[in-house]
Amino acid sequence: MKRICFYAIPIALLLVMVSGLTTGCEWLSSAPTPPASEYPADIIGRVTTADKLIADGEEVRRYGTNTNYWIVEVSLKNKDYQYPVTSRRDKSIPLPEGVDFIWSIIFNGKVWAAPILGSPLATVPQGESGNMIFPFEMGRDDKTSDVLISYRGQEPYSYGNLLSGNTVAVYDWDLKKATQAEETQKTIATVEDIWVSHVPRYCIVVELKPTNEAVSNKVYVADLYEKGKLRATTNVSWNQPEINVLSVKLVNFPATREEWDAYLWEDISHIFSVKVHE
């Protein structure tokens, strides 16, 4: 088994059996309902294995030499945690000492891998159930039966089994689904930055930088996604000199005053993404 991340943290492992179907939050996981466990949260995850992972229109950098990607769709029930179980660290929730990642893959009682991309924000209050999704880079020989998924954002930690799901060539993290390889090979433009503005109106501003795949004076469609869901569409194009120097174009999408107030000076790249296509 090829190690991706390693921290010496002993745990008690519990292997559990699986049954049922899930219901849940805004984002619906394909993982079954988690079986009852001795931990404060019941957890189970289903793994989609992908050879390539695409985010923001580009292939995610691979750090290992013999690795692939595990897209882990988690279903959980928060039975006893005082604070909500979250997909990302919440600074209002005290973090246990020595914990770097609140969600991890565990092998032989040790933290083996942490998510390689920011996950959509999801929270599960005490007494409720919900779903989350995390991407990991894992060794090609790693087996779901050898590891556990762990929530370590509060003590005591909780653990759950992983189930093997589909194997796909390419997984699009922004769309949260598998895509055909030929659809993702041509990247027209990349997102350089994204922020909110109020001039001349409240809007989300995206910097789009063309690649050499862009065709001069061709009108492309730019789709704005919010947490993986299509929100708005506009057009963008470059002339040949602009393509030659990779000139960045600003495209605007409508926003609200409330979004302006909340997102000003904040990093919103984990909330919004843009796809440019024909």
C-alpha positions in Angstrom: 0.0 0.0 0.0 1.5 3.3 -1.1 1.5 6.0 1.6 0.3 9.5 0.7 0.1 11.2 4.1 1.4 9.7 7.4 0.9 10.7 11.0 1.3 8.3 14.0 -2.1 8.4 15.7 -3.3 5.1 17.1 -7.0 4.4 17.0 -9.4 1.6 17.8 -10.8 0.2 14.5 -14.4 -1.1 14.0 -15.4 -2.9 10.9 -19.1 -2.8 10.3 -21.7 -4.2 7.9 -23.7 -2.2 5.4 -27.4 -2.0 4.4 -30.1 0.5 3.3 -30.3 3.6 1.1 -29.5 7.2 2.1 -31.6 10.3 2.3 -29.9 13.6 3.2 -28.9 17.2 2.6 -28.7 19.4 -0.4 -26.0 17.2 -2.0 -27.2 13.6 -2.2 -24.6 10.9 -1.7 -24.7 7.5 -3.3 -23.4 5.9 -0.1 -25.8 3.7 1.9 -27.2 4.6 5.2 -24.4 4.2 7.8 -24.9 1.3 10.2 -24.9 1.9 14.0 -21.5 2.2 15.5 -19.9 2.8 18.9 -18.7 6.3 17.8 -20.4 9.7 18.2 -21.1 9.7 14.5 -22.1 6.8 12.3 -20.2 7.0 9.0 -20.0 5.1 5.7 -18.5 6.1 2.3 -18.6 4.9 -1.2 -15.6 5.4 -3.5 -15.5 6.3 -7.1 -12.0 5.7 -8.5 -10.8 8.0 -11.2 -7.6 8.0 -13.3 -7.9 11.8 -13.8 -9.4 14.5 -11.7 -10.5 17.8 -13.2 -11.1 21.0 -11.3 -11.5 24.6 -12.6 -11.1 23.2 -16.1 -7.6 21.7 -15.5 -6.3 18.4 -14.5 -5.4 18.3 -10.8 -1.7 17.9 -10.2 -0.7 14.3 -9.3 1.8 14.1 -6.4 2.4 10.3 -6.5 3.9 8.3 -9.4 1.6 5.3 -9.2 -1.7 6.8 -7.9 -5.3 7.5 -8.8 -8.1 9.4 -7.2 -10.7 8.3 -4.7 -13.9 10.4 -4.7 -15.4 9.5 -1.4 -19.2 10.1 -1.0 -19.9 10.0 2.7 -23.2 9.5 4.5 -23.3 10.1 8.3 -25.5 10.6 11.3 -24.3 12.9 14.1 -25.5 11.1 17.2 -23.6 12.7 20.0 -21.3 15.5 18.9 -22.1 18.8 20.6 -21.1 20.8 17.6 -22.2 20.1 14.0 -20.0 17.7 12.0 -18.6 19.8 9.1 -17.0 19.0 5.8 -14.4 21.8 6.3 -12.8 23.2 9.4 -15.1 25.7 11.3 -13.0 28.1 13.4 -15.9 28.4 15.9 -15.5 24.7 16.7 -12.5 23.9 18.9 -10.1 21.6 17.1 -8.5 18.7 19.0 -4.8 19.1 19.8 -2.5 17.8 17.1 -5.2 17.5 14.4 -4.4 18.9 11.0 -7.2 17.5 8.9 -10.8 16.9 10.2 -11.4 14.3 7.5 -8.8 11.6 6.8 -8.3 8.1 5.5 -6.9 5.8 8.2 -4.7 2.8 7.6 -3.4 0.6 10.5 -4.5 3.2 13.0 -2.7 6.1 11.4 -3.7 9.0 9.2 -2.8 7.9 5.7 -4.4 10.6 3.4 -6.1 13.9 3.6 -8.4 15.6 1.0 -6.5 17.2 -1.8 -9.1 19.8 -2.7 -11.5 21.9 -0.7 -14.9 20.2 -0.3 -18.3 21.8 -0.6 -19.5 23.2 2.8 -21.9 20.8 4.6 -22.9 20.7 8.2 -24.7 18.0 10.2 -26.1 19.1 13.6 -26.5 16.7 16.5 -29.3 14.3 15.9 -29.4 14.8 12.1 -28.1 12.9 9.1 -26.3 14.3 6.0 -23.9 13.8 3.1 -20.4 15.1 2.2 -17.9 14.4 -0.5 -14.1 14.4 -0.4 -11.3 13.8 -3.0 -8.2 11.8 -2.0 -5.1 10.8 -4.0 -4.3 7.1 -3.2 -2.0 4.4 -4.4 -3.3 2.3 -7.3 -2.9 -0.9 -5.1 -4.8 0.5 -2.2 -8.0 -1.3 -1.3 -11.1 0.2 0.3 -11.3 -2.9 2.6 -8.0 -2.0 4.1 -8.8 1.5 5.3 -11.4 3.6 7.1 -12.7 7.1 6.7 -12.4 9.2 9.8 -13.9 12.4 11.2 -11.4 14.0 13.7 -12.8 17.5 14.1 -14.1 16.7 17.6 -13.3 14.1 20.2 -13.7 11.2 20.4 -13.0 10.6 16.7 -15.4 8.6 14.6 -14.7 6.0 11.9 -16.5 4.3 9.1 -16.0 1.8 6.3 -15.4 2.5 2.7 -17.2 0.6 -0.1 -15.8 0.3 -3.7 -18.0 1.9 -6.3 -17.5 2.8 -10.0 -14.1 3.2 -11.7 -14.1 6.0 -14.3 -11.5 7.6 -16.6 -12.2 11.2 -15.6 -14.0 12.8 -12.7 -15.1 16.5 -12.8 -14.9 17.9 -9.3 -16.9 21.0 -10.1 -19.7 19.0 -11.7 -19.4 16.2 -9.1 -19.7 13.5 -11.7 -17.7 11.4 -14.1 -17.1 12.9 -17.6 -15.8 11.5 -20.9 -12.1 12.0 -21.3 -12.5 13.6 -24.8 -14.7 16.2 -23.3 -12.1 17.4 -20.8 -8.9 17.3 -22.9 -9.6 20.7 -24.6 -9.3 23.5 -22.1 -10.3 26.8 -23.7 -9.6 29.0 -20.7 -8.5 28.8 -17.1 -9.8 30.8 -14.0 -7.1 33.1 -12.8 -9.1 34.8 -10.0 -12.7 35.3 -8.8 -14.2 38.0 -6.6 -17.3 40.2 -6.0 -17.8 43.8 -7.2 -20.4 46.4 -7.1 -19.4 48.4 -10.2 -21.4 49.0 -12.3 -23.7 46.6 -10.4 -23.4 43.8 -7.8 -21.7 40.9 -9.6 -19.3 38.0 -9.4 -16.2 38.8 -11.5 -14.1 36.0 -13.0 -10.7 36.4 -14.7 -10.5 34.1 -17.6 -7.1 33.4 -19.3 -7.2 31.8 -22.7 -5.1 28.8 -23.6 -3.7 27.9 -27.0 -6.8 25.8 -27.6 -8.9 29.0 -27.9 -9.8 30.0 -31.4 -9.7 33.7 -32.3 -13.0 35.6 -32.4 -15.0 32.5 -31.6 -17.7 33.1 -29.1 -17.5 30.7 -26.2 -20.0 29.9 -23.4 -18.9 30.6 -19.8 -20.9 28.7 -17.2 -20.8 29.8 -13.5 -21.3 27.0 -11.0 -22.1 27.5 -7.4 -21.1 24.4 -5.3 -21.3 22.3 -8.4 -24.7 23.6 -9.6 -25.1 25.7 -12.7 -26.0 29.3 -11.7 -25.5 31.6 -14.6 -24.1 31.7 -18.2 -22.5 34.4 -20.3 -20.2 34.6 -23.4 -16.5 35.4 -23.8 -14.2 35.6 -26.8 -10.6 36.6 -27.6 -9.0 38.0 -30.8 -5.8 36.5 -32.1 -3.4 39.1 -30.5 -5.2 38.5 -27.2 -4.6 34.8 -27.5 -1.0 35.3 -28.5 -0.3 37.1 -25.2 -2.8 35.1 -23.2 -4.7 38.2 -22.3 -7.1 37.9 -19.3 -10.7 38.8 -19.9 -13.1 39.8 -17.1 -16.6 38.3 -17.2 -19.4 39.3 -14.9 -22.2 37.3 -13.4 -25.1 38.8 -11.5 -24.9 38.8 -7.7 -26.9 40.2 -4.8 -26.1 42.8 -2.2 -26.1 40.1 0.5 -23.4 38.2 -1.5 -21.3 41.4 -1.8 -21.5 42.0 1.9 -20.5 38.4 2.7 -17.9 37.7 0.0 -16.0 41.0 -0.1 -12.3 40.3 0.6 -13.0 36.6 1.0 -11.6 33.7 -1.0 -14.7 32.3 -2.8 -12.9 29.9 -5.2 -14.3 27.0 -3.2 -17.8 28.2 -3.8 -17.8 29.2 -7.4 -16.2 27.7 -10.5 -16.4 28.5 -14.3 -16.4 26.2 -17.3 -15.7 27.7 -20.8 -16.8 25.6 -23.7 -18.2 25.8 -27.3 
